[in-house]
Amino acid sequence: MKNKKVLIDLKLKHQKFVIPRSILSMDKRLSKLGERLHNSLLGYCGDLIMGFPATLVEGSLKTILAHRALVDEQYIQLFKHLTGNTGKQSTGRAWQFLSILSSTVAPSDEFEDYVI
């Protein structure tokens, strides 16, 4: 039981590599998109080297608006990214991303209390 808690704790902390699937349970196609969202998050925050990082937030928002089931996934990924992250640039960019996300689309009613 203790090992399971450790695994859950690690799953919800900052990591510099792309998650293998979405954090929330969803179908395979959306899970793959969730993985891409995390890749873009890491690129925007500077944890992965990617060309044109400023465009990554815009691409993520377009994906989220086209697939509303990914809204809470993006919020959770941002909270994961901020938890235990000691990089100043990385956390600063994550807070910017969270600000942009929250001004664009609200979390679901079920998740709203965790965001506020």
C-alpha positions, 0 to 999 in steps of 0.5 A: 500500500505504501508503494502505491502512494509513492507511485501516485505522489511521483505521478503528480510531481514535476518531471522533465520527460513527456508522460506516456499517456494522459493523467486522467482516464480517457480513450486512447485517441484523447490520451495521445492528445494529452501526451502531446499537450504535455510535450508542448507544456515542457517545450513552452516551459523550457524543459524540452528544447523546441523551436518556436516555444511561444506558439506551443500554448496557442496550439495547446489551446486550439487542441483543448477547445476542439476537444473539451474533454482535455481541459481538466487534463491540461489543468492537472498537467500544469499543477503537476508541472508546478509541484516540486519544480525548482526551475525558476524559468520553468515555473514562471512559464508554467504560471504564465501558461496557467494564466492564459489557460484560465482566462481562455477556458474554465475547468469542468464543474467537477474540477473547479474547486481544485483550481480555485 
